Amino acid sequence: VRLVESGGGLAQAGGSLRLSCAASGSIGSINVMGWYRQAPGKQRELVAAITSGGSTNYADSVKGRFTISRDNAKNTVTLQMNSLKPEDTAVYYCNVQGVYVLWYNYWGQGTQVTVSS
C-alpha cells in the first residue's frame, strides 16, 4: 500500500491549508481514513477520521475549524484546515485502516504544517 500526501507548508495564524492523501496498491476495502499529528516532544494524536460511510470524528481542539472528507472511488482523504493556530504546528500523518485478506493499518510519511503567529 502506498500513501501519497500533499499539501501542508507554512501559514499564518488565522490562515488555511489543505492536506490530501491518496492511497493505492493492494488496499481492498478501506474502512477508516484519517489524519494524525505529532508536535515536537508530544505524542501522536488523532486530528480527524472518516469512515467509508461518511461518519466523522474530530479532536476537540480542531472542531469547527477543520473538515475531513474522502472520495471512496479515488481512495483519497482531504483535510481542510481553517482558522489555523500556532498550536496546530506539527507533522501531519495520513492513516488508512481496512481489510485486504487481513486487517491493515498504514501510515503516510508525514507532512509538516507550520503556523506562525
KESELUM-191009 format. One line per field, with one value per residue (C-alpha): residue number from 0; x, y, z. Coordinates in nm, 2 decimals, decimal comma. Layout:
N
n = NUM  ...
u = X  ...
v = Y  ...
w = Z  ...
END
This chain:
117
n = 0  1  2  3  4  5  6  7  8  9  10  11  12  13  14  15  16  17  18  19  20  21  22  23  24  25  26  27  28  29  30  31  32  33  34  35  36  37  38  39  40  41  42  43  44  45  46  47  48  49  50  51  52  53  54  55  56  57  58  59  60  61  62  63  64  65  66  67  68  69  70  71  72  73  74  75  76  77  78  79  80  81  82  83  84  85  86  87  88  89  90  91  92  93  94  95  96  97  98  99  100  101  102  103  104  105  106  107  108  109  110  111  112  113  114  115  116
u = 0,00  0,13  0,01  0,10  0,04  0,04  -0,03  0,10  0,36  0,37  0,07  0,00  -0,24  -0,59  -0,50  -0,59  -0,41  -0,53  -0,39  -0,46  -0,37  -0,41  -0,40  -0,30  -0,19  -0,35  -0,59  -0,90  -1,17  -1,07  -1,27  -1,12  -0,91  -0,77  -0,51  -0,30  -0,04  0,27  0,43  0,78  0,80  0,44  0,26  0,09  -0,27  -0,58  -0,69  -0,98  -1,10  -1,38  -1,53  -1,64  -1,99  -1,90  -1,91  -1,65  -1,46  -1,26  -1,03  -1,19  -0,91  -1,00  -1,38  -1,53  -1,20  -1,10  -1,31  -1,23  -1,37  -1,30  -1,36  -1,42  -1,39  -1,04  -0,93  -0,84  -0,89  -0,86  -0,82  -0,93  -0,77  -0,91  -0,85  -0,51  -0,34  0,03  -0,06  -0,16  0,21  0,31  0,39  0,06  0,03  -0,22  -0,36  -0,57  -0,73  -0,91  -0,91  -0,72  -0,72  -0,63  -0,69  -0,42  -0,32  -0,09  0,08  0,19  0,54  0,42  0,39  0,50  0,25  0,38  0,16  0,33  0,18
v = 0,00  0,34  0,66  0,99  1,30  1,65  2,00  2,14  2,40  2,74  2,95  3,25  3,23  3,26  3,12  2,80  2,49  2,18  1,83  1,55  1,18  0,92  0,55  0,30  -0,06  -0,37  -0,17  -0,38  -0,22  0,09  0,13  0,44  0,72  0,99  1,24  1,23  1,49  1,49  1,80  1,81  1,64  1,52  1,20  1,14  1,23  1,19  1,50  1,37  1,05  0,95  0,61  0,47  0,56  0,92  0,92  1,16  1,21  1,52  1,61  1,87  2,12  2,13  2,10  2,38  2,47  2,15  1,95  1,60  1,45  1,15  1,02  0,65  0,60  0,76  0,64  0,99  1,18  1,56  1,77  2,13  2,34  2,68  2,94  2,79  2,85  2,82  2,52  2,34  2,32  1,96  1,68  1,55  1,19  1,02  0,69  0,43  0,12  -0,15  -0,51  -0,69  -1,05  -0,93  -0,61  -0,34  -0,01  0,21  0,54  0,81  0,96  1,28  1,64  1,94  2,21  2,53  2,81  3,14  3,39
w = 0,00  -0,09  0,07  -0,10  0,10  -0,04  0,09  0,42  0,45  0,62  0,71  0,93  1,22  1,10  0,76  0,59  0,45  0,28  0,31  0,08  0,08  -0,19  -0,12  -0,39  -0,42  -0,25  -0,04  -0,07  0,13  0,32  0,64  0,80  0,66  0,89  0,99  1,29  1,40  1,62  1,76  1,89  2,23  2,22  2,13  1,80  1,83  1,62  1,43  1,23  1,08  0,85  0,78  0,44  0,53  0,60  0,98  1,11  1,44  1,53  1,81  2,03  1,95  1,58  1,59  1,39  1,22  1,03  0,79  0,67  0,36  0,14  -0,21  -0,19  -0,56  -0,57  -0,23  -0,12  0,20  0,24  0,55  0,51  0,79  0,85  1,13  1,19  1,52  1,62  1,83  1,51  1,42  1,38  1,14  1,00  0,91  0,68  0,82  0,65  0,80  0,62  0,50  0,23  0,33  0,67  0,86  0,80  0,93  0,72  0,77  0,53  0,55  0,72  0,60  0,80  0,89  1,05  1,17  1,26  1,50
END
